[in-house]
Amino acid sequence: SQKGYYLLANSHLNGPPTRLTSPPFESSGQGLLFYYHAYQESYLIEQFMTGQFSVTATDISTGVETELWRTDMHDIDGWREQCLTLPEGQLTVTFEAVRGVSLSANIGLDDVELLDVSCDIFLSGNRFISRPYTLMAADAVPTTEETTKCGSDQYTCGNGMCINLKQVCDTVEDCPDGMDEISCN
């Protein structure tokens, strides 16, 4: 949120999943944009890679649940952007986090937004320059035409997004790639 809050899934060790489900809404195939943070300290040991974060859509009229996206907990530690184009119909959307066996695991969710258009259309003509999947810092190499023109009182993030200069080096990662906190003393 604008106040700096986000959701943190804190399910019990090997316990039931943590779920956040939307109220029912009518989807015309628009995009669902959000940021997530998935981290598990013991990601190098295969047997401990059991934590997961997923998004499903449930068709209210048929009860059919469709998994739209899933990531394992071995993601690089940091916030990522994700945009999913939803199916058409009367839906609910569920975010589900499973911690797994590690005590050093966490999943965060921030800035969930239901778009007016599909992800393909939104991402091709807006502030984001990535494809409609996870934006990684290595993918975000904007050209001059693609880069957002930020004001003199703003900082340009790696993906072209503008943030207030006061948000740089304030110990909070405001850029999706965390660039606003990297070169701080």
HUPE-V614454 format. One line per field, one symbol per residue. psi: psi as a letter, one per 20 degrees, with the letter a starting at -180 (. if undefined). A space follows every 10 residues. Layout:
psi: ???
This chain:
psi: rhijqrpopm rqpkaqqpqo prqqrppkkr qoprqqoppp hkiiogiimi qqprpqppoh hijpppphqq qrijqporqq qppppqrqao rqpppppogb ipilqqpqpq lpporirrhg gghhjbiqjr rlappqhhhn nqrghhppoq rhjqporhji qpqqhiipkj jpohqhjjhi jgkq.
